[in-house]
Every structure is written in C-alpha cells, then in structure tokens.
Amino acid sequence: MIENMIVSVPSTLIEPHHLPQHIYDSTLPWSHGTLKQRVEEFEKRMIQEALEKHKSLRKAAAILGVDHSTLVKKLKRWQLN
C-alpha cells in the first residue's frame, strides 16, 4: 500500500484523505455524531458501494440482505439516486 501511495499521490506529502477509505475512516474521531447518525452514515456508504458494484437496485438489495422496497425507501429518504 505504501508503494502504491508513493506512486499514485501527486503531491510530496501523503495525507489521511489519500488513504483507502476503510483506513481513512478508522482515523476519524469517534466524537462526531450520535450512534444513530454514525450508523446511518455507515449504512449510506454500504448502499452506495453496493449500487456502484451492482447497477440493479434489486441485485444491490439482495447483496445487502434487505428487501427491494426497503432500499428504495432509504434512497428516497436520503435523496440518493
């Protein structure tokens, strides 16, 4: 990963936002937001990743283990497409 960062980051300084998301997220402080807010953010990220991988809402819902209608409701509530 370090070699990849050295090659792929255009600046001479590698900052936390250059790190892969799963590592960068673990460096964020726990103090911002309530548990409910943090769970919702995690849920949004999981859904967005599933939708990027599986272009179909039904496939993404199946992969996430939720009903298609649940996924549609969440996307509407968050105003995501």
C-alpha positions, 0 to 999 in steps of 0.5 A, spaced: 500 500 500 505 504 501 508 503 494 502 504 491 501 511 495 508 513 493 506 512 486 499 514 485 499 521 490 501 527 486 503 531 491 510 530 496 506 529 502 501 523 503 495 525 507 489 521 511 484 523 505 489 519 500 488 513 504 483 507 502 477 509 505 476 503 510 483 506 513 481 513 512 475 512 516 478 508 522 482 515 523 476 519 524 474 521 531 469 517 534 466 524 537 462 526 531 455 524 531 450 520 535 450 512 534 444 513 530 447 518 525 454 514 525 450 508 523 446 511 518 452 514 515 455 507 515 449 504 512 449 510 506 456 508 504 454 500 504 448 502 499 452 506 495 458 501 494 453 496 493 449 500 487 456 502 484 458 494 484 451 492 482 447 497 477 440 493 479 437 496 485 434 489 486 441 485 485 444 491 490 438 489 495 439 482 495 447 483 496 445 487 502 440 482 505 434 487 505 428 487 501 427 491 494 422 496 497 426 497 503 432 500 499 428 504 495 425 507 501 432 509 504 434 512 497 428 516 497 429 518 504 436 520 503 435 523 496 440 518 493 439 516 486 
